[in-house]
């Protein structure tokens, strides 16, 4: 009697994985052209310098070291500082 009929929702077709990848590639290409290759090269060089800095090398070395040894050295370093 007074029941409302549910409206059939239109199902939107979801883009396929290939469509999404193609759209992302086109977008990236457009941004590269907009920014320019010189700017991208400068950014790339800055990132490489940061990755090869002394701090980054020390962080990699600490991450690869034995956890107990690092903790011992830090505790000794903190005691010496006091």
TIVO-2410 file (N, C-alpha, C; in nm, 3 decimals):
# residues 82
REC num residu      c1      c2      c3 atome chaine
REC   1      X   0.082  -0.118   0.000     N      A
REC   1      X   0.000   0.000   0.000    CA      A
REC   1      X   0.087   0.125   0.000     C      A
REC   2      X   0.145   0.157   0.115     N      A
REC   2      X   0.223   0.279   0.124    CA      A
REC   2      X   0.373   0.252   0.123     C      A
REC   3      X   0.409   0.130   0.092     N      A
REC   3      X   0.551   0.097   0.088    CA      A
REC   3      X   0.615   0.164  -0.031     C      A
REC   4      X   0.735   0.208  -0.004     N      A
REC   4      X   0.807   0.271  -0.114    CA      A
REC   4      X   0.890   0.164  -0.184     C      A
REC   5      X   0.887   0.173  -0.311     N      A
REC   5      X   0.968   0.080  -0.387    CA      A
REC   5      X   1.112   0.131  -0.387     C      A
REC   6      X   1.204   0.040  -0.373     N      A
REC   6      X   1.344   0.079  -0.379    CA      A
REC   6      X   1.379   0.110  -0.523     C      A
REC   7      X   1.445   0.223  -0.539     N      A
REC   7      X   1.488   0.260  -0.672    CA      A
REC   7      X   1.610   0.177  -0.710     C      A
REC   8      X   1.611   0.134  -0.831     N      A
REC   8      X   1.724   0.057  -0.878    CA      A
REC   8      X   1.838   0.155  -0.903     C      A
REC   9      X   1.947   0.134  -0.831     N      A
REC   9      X   2.060   0.224  -0.846    CA      A
REC   9      X   2.136   0.188  -0.973     C      A
REC  10      X   2.175   0.293  -1.040     N      A
REC  10      X   2.254   0.271  -1.160    CA      A
REC  10      X   2.394   0.232  -1.115     C      A
REC  11      X   2.440   0.124  -1.169     N      A
REC  11      X   2.575   0.081  -1.134    CA      A
REC  11      X   2.674   0.147  -1.228     C      A
REC  12      X   2.766   0.217  -1.167     N      A
REC  12      X   2.868   0.283  -1.247    CA      A
REC  12      X   2.977   0.181  -1.275     C      A
REC  13      X   3.021   0.181  -1.396     N      A
REC  13      X   3.125   0.088  -1.435    CA      A
REC  13      X   3.258   0.135  -1.378     C      A
REC  14      X   3.320   0.049  -1.299     N      A
REC  14      X   3.449   0.083  -1.241    CA      A
REC  14      X   3.556   0.067  -1.348     C      A
REC  15      X   3.653   0.160  -1.347     N      A
REC  15      X   3.760   0.146  -1.446    CA      A
REC  15      X   3.847   0.024  -1.415     C      A
REC  16      X   3.894  -0.036  -1.521     N      A
REC  16      X   3.977  -0.155  -1.502    CA      A
REC  16      X   4.117  -0.114  -1.455     C      A
REC  17      X   4.192  -0.212  -1.413     N      A
REC  17      X   4.328  -0.187  -1.364    CA      A
REC  17      X   4.412  -0.124  -1.475     C      A
REC  18      X   4.398  -0.174  -1.596     N      A
REC  18      X   4.474  -0.122  -1.708    CA      A
REC  18      X   4.438   0.025  -1.736     C      A
REC  19      X   4.309   0.057  -1.724     N      A
REC  19      X   4.266   0.195  -1.745    CA      A
REC  19      X   4.326   0.288  -1.640     C      A
REC  20      X   4.329   0.242  -1.517     N      A
REC  20      X   4.386   0.323  -1.408    CA      A
REC  20      X   4.535   0.345  -1.431     C      A
REC  21      X   4.606   0.240  -1.471     N      A
REC  21      X   4.750   0.251  -1.496    CA      A
REC  21      X   4.776   0.345  -1.613     C      A
REC  22      X   4.697   0.332  -1.719     N      A
REC  22      X   4.715   0.418  -1.835    CA      A
REC  22      X   4.689   0.564  -1.799     C      A
REC  23      X   4.587   0.589  -1.719     N      A
REC  23      X   4.555   0.725  -1.676    CA      A
REC  23      X   4.668   0.781  -1.589     C      A
REC  24      X   4.724   0.700  -1.501     N      A
REC  24      X   4.834   0.744  -1.415    CA      A
REC  24      X   4.958   0.776  -1.497     C      A
REC  25      X   4.986   0.694  -1.597     N      A
REC  25      X   5.102   0.719  -1.684    CA      A
REC  25      X   5.086   0.847  -1.763     C      A
REC  26      X   4.967   0.870  -1.814     N      A
REC  26      X   4.942   0.993  -1.889    CA      A
REC  26      X   4.953   1.115  -1.798     C      A
REC  27      X   4.904   1.103  -1.678     N      A
REC  27      X   4.911   1.213  -1.582    CA      A
REC  27      X   5.057   1.242  -1.545     C      A
REC  28      X   5.135   1.137  -1.521     N      A
REC  28      X   5.277   1.154  -1.487    CA      A
REC  28      X   5.353   1.218  -1.602     C      A
REC  29      X   5.323   1.176  -1.723     N      A
REC  29      X   5.390   1.232  -1.840    CA      A
REC  29      X   5.356   1.381  -1.855     C      A
REC  30      X   5.231   1.417  -1.833     N      A
REC  30      X   5.190   1.556  -1.844    CA      A
REC  30      X   5.260   1.641  -1.738     C      A
REC  31      X   5.270   1.588  -1.616     N      A
REC  31      X   5.339   1.663  -1.508    CA      A
REC  31      X   5.487   1.678  -1.538     C      A
REC  32      X   5.550   1.572  -1.595     N      A
REC  32      X   5.692   1.582  -1.632    CA      A
REC  32      X   5.713   1.693  -1.733     C      A
REC  33      X   5.626   1.701  -1.831     N      A
REC  33      X   5.637   1.805  -1.933    CA      A
REC  33      X   5.614   1.943  -1.871     C      A
REC  34      X   5.521   1.950  -1.776     N      A
REC  34      X   5.489   2.077  -1.711    CA      A
REC  34      X   5.607   2.125  -1.625     C      A
REC  35      X   5.667   2.035  -1.550     N      A
REC  35      X   5.777   2.071  -1.461    CA      A
REC  35      X   5.904   2.099  -1.539     C      A
REC  36      X   5.934   2.013  -1.633     N      A
REC  36      X   6.055   2.030  -1.712    CA      A
REC  36      X   6.164   1.932  -1.667     C      A
REC  37      X   6.246   1.890  -1.761     N      A
REC  37      X   6.347   1.789  -1.730    CA      A
REC  37      X   6.459   1.844  -1.643     C      A
REC  38      X   6.491   1.974  -1.658     N      A
REC  38      X   6.598   2.033  -1.577    CA      A
REC  38      X   6.562   2.033  -1.429     C      A
REC  39      X   6.439   2.069  -1.400     N      A
REC  39      X   6.393   2.071  -1.261    CA      A
REC  39      X   6.392   1.930  -1.204     C      A
REC  40      X   6.344   1.833  -1.283     N      A
REC  40      X   6.342   1.695  -1.236    CA      A
REC  40      X   6.483   1.643  -1.210     C      A
REC  41      X   6.579   1.680  -1.296     N      A
REC  41      X   6.718   1.639  -1.275    CA      A
REC  41      X   6.774   1.699  -1.147     C      A
REC  42      X   6.741   1.825  -1.120     N      A
REC  42      X   6.787   1.890  -0.997    CA      A
REC  42      X   6.728   1.821  -0.874     C      A
REC  43      X   6.602   1.786  -0.880     N      A
REC  43      X   6.537   1.716  -0.769    CA      A
REC  43      X   6.600   1.579  -0.750     C      A
REC  44      X   6.625   1.508  -0.860     N      A
REC  44      X   6.686   1.376  -0.854    CA      A
REC  44      X   6.824   1.382  -0.790     C      A
REC  45      X   6.904   1.483  -0.827     N      A
REC  45      X   7.038   1.500  -0.770    CA      A
REC  45      X   7.031   1.530  -0.620     C      A
REC  46      X   6.935   1.614  -0.581     N      A
REC  46      X   6.920   1.647  -0.439    CA      A
REC  46      X   6.883   1.523  -0.357     C      A
REC  47      X   6.797   1.440  -0.411     N      A
REC  47      X   6.758   1.318  -0.342    CA      A
REC  47      X   6.877   1.223  -0.330     C      A
REC  48      X   6.955   1.211  -0.437     N      A
REC  48      X   7.072   1.123  -0.434    CA      A
REC  48      X   7.175   1.172  -0.332     C      A
REC  49      X   7.195   1.303  -0.324     N      A
REC  49      X   7.288   1.358  -0.226    CA      A
REC  49      X   7.241   1.328  -0.084     C      A
REC  50      X   7.110   1.340  -0.063     N      A
REC  50      X   7.055   1.315   0.070    CA      A
REC  50      X   7.071   1.167   0.107     C      A
REC  51      X   7.047   1.078   0.010     N      A
REC  51      X   7.059   0.935   0.037    CA      A
REC  51      X   7.204   0.895   0.063     C      A
REC  52      X   7.300   0.967   0.005     N      A
REC  52      X   7.440   0.933   0.021    CA      A
REC  52      X   7.510   1.018   0.126     C      A
REC  53      X   7.434   1.089   0.206     N      A
REC  53      X   7.494   1.174   0.309    CA      A
REC  53      X   7.548   1.089   0.423     C      A
REC  54      X   7.630   1.149   0.507     N      A
REC  54      X   7.689   1.078   0.620    CA      A
REC  54      X   7.580   1.030   0.716     C      A
REC  55      X   7.477   1.112   0.736     N      A
REC  55      X   7.368   1.074   0.826    CA      A
REC  55      X   7.295   0.952   0.773     C      A
REC  56      X   7.265   0.951   0.644     N      A
REC  56      X   7.194   0.837   0.586    CA      A
REC  56      X   7.279   0.711   0.595     C      A
REC  57      X   7.408   0.723   0.571     N      A
REC  57      X   7.496   0.607   0.581    CA      A
REC  57      X   7.500   0.555   0.725     C      A
REC  58      X   7.506   0.646   0.821     N      A
REC  58      X   7.507   0.605   0.962    CA      A
REC  58      X   7.377   0.536   1.000     C      A
REC  59      X   7.265   0.588   0.952     N      A
REC  59      X   7.136   0.527   0.982    CA      A
REC  59      X   7.128   0.385   0.924     C      A
REC  60      X   7.177   0.366   0.801     N      A
REC  60      X   7.177   0.233   0.741    CA      A
REC  60      X   7.264   0.138   0.820     C      A
REC  61      X   7.380   0.187   0.866     N      A
REC  61      X   7.471   0.104   0.942    CA      A
REC  61      X   7.410   0.064   1.076     C      A
REC  62      X   7.342   0.157   1.141     N      A
REC  62      X   7.278   0.129   1.269    CA      A
REC  62      X   7.163   0.030   1.251     C      A
REC  63      X   7.086   0.046   1.145     N      A
REC  63      X   6.975  -0.047   1.121    CA      A
REC  63      X   7.025  -0.189   1.096     C      A
REC  64      X   7.143  -0.199   1.037     N      A
REC  64      X   7.198  -0.331   1.008    CA      A
REC  64      X   7.275  -0.390   1.124     C      A
REC  65      X   7.299  -0.314   1.229     N      A
REC  65      X   7.379  -0.360   1.342    CA      A
REC  65      X   7.294  -0.441   1.440     C      A
REC  66      X   7.363  -0.507   1.531     N      A
REC  66      X   7.299  -0.584   1.637    CA      A
REC  66      X   7.228  -0.488   1.733     C      A
REC  67      X   7.104  -0.517   1.765     N      A
REC  67      X   7.022  -0.428   1.848    CA      A
REC  67      X   7.084  -0.410   1.987     C      A
REC  68      X   7.127  -0.518   2.048     N      A
REC  68      X   7.184  -0.510   2.183    CA      A
REC  68      X   7.311  -0.426   2.184     C      A
REC  69      X   7.392  -0.442   2.082     N      A
REC  69      X   7.516  -0.366   2.075    CA      A
REC  69      X   7.488  -0.216   2.061     C      A
REC  70      X   7.389  -0.182   1.980     N      A
REC  70      X   7.351  -0.042   1.962    CA      A
REC  70      X   7.298   0.016   2.093     C      A
REC  71      X   7.214  -0.058   2.162     N      A
REC  71      X   7.160  -0.011   2.290    CA      A
REC  71      X   7.270   0.008   2.394     C      A
REC  72      X   7.365  -0.084   2.399     N      A
REC  72      X   7.477  -0.071   2.492    CA      A
REC  72      X   7.558   0.055   2.462     C      A
REC  73      X   7.588   0.076   2.334     N      A
REC  73      X   7.666   0.194   2.296    CA      A
REC  73      X   7.592   0.324   2.326     C      A
REC  74      X   7.462   0.325   2.304     N      A
REC  74      X   7.384   0.445   2.334    CA      A
REC  74      X   7.380   0.472   2.484     C      A
REC  75      X   7.363   0.368   2.562     N      A
REC  75      X   7.359   0.389   2.708    CA      A
REC  75      X   7.495   0.438   2.759     C      A
REC  76      X   7.605   0.384   2.705     N      A
REC  76      X   7.738   0.431   2.743    CA      A
REC  76      X   7.756   0.577   2.701     C      A
REC  77      X   7.711   0.610   2.582     N      A
REC  77      X   7.724   0.747   2.530    CA      A
REC  77      X   7.646   0.845   2.618     C      A
REC  78      X   7.526   0.805   2.661     N      A
REC  78      X   7.444   0.892   2.746    CA      A
REC  78      X   7.506   0.907   2.884     C      A
REC  79      X   7.565   0.801   2.940     N      A
REC  79      X   7.631   0.811   3.071    CA      A
REC  79      X   7.752   0.903   3.063     C      A
REC  80      X   7.827   0.895   2.955     N      A
REC  80      X   7.945   0.981   2.937    CA      A
REC  80      X   7.906   1.128   2.925     C      A
REC  81      X   7.790   1.151   2.868     N      A
REC  81      X   7.744   1.288   2.849    CA      A
REC  81      X   7.710   1.355   2.979     C      A
REC  82      X   7.664   1.277   3.077     N      A
REC  82      X   7.624   1.333   3.208    CA      A
REC  82      X   7.748   1.362   3.284     C      A
***
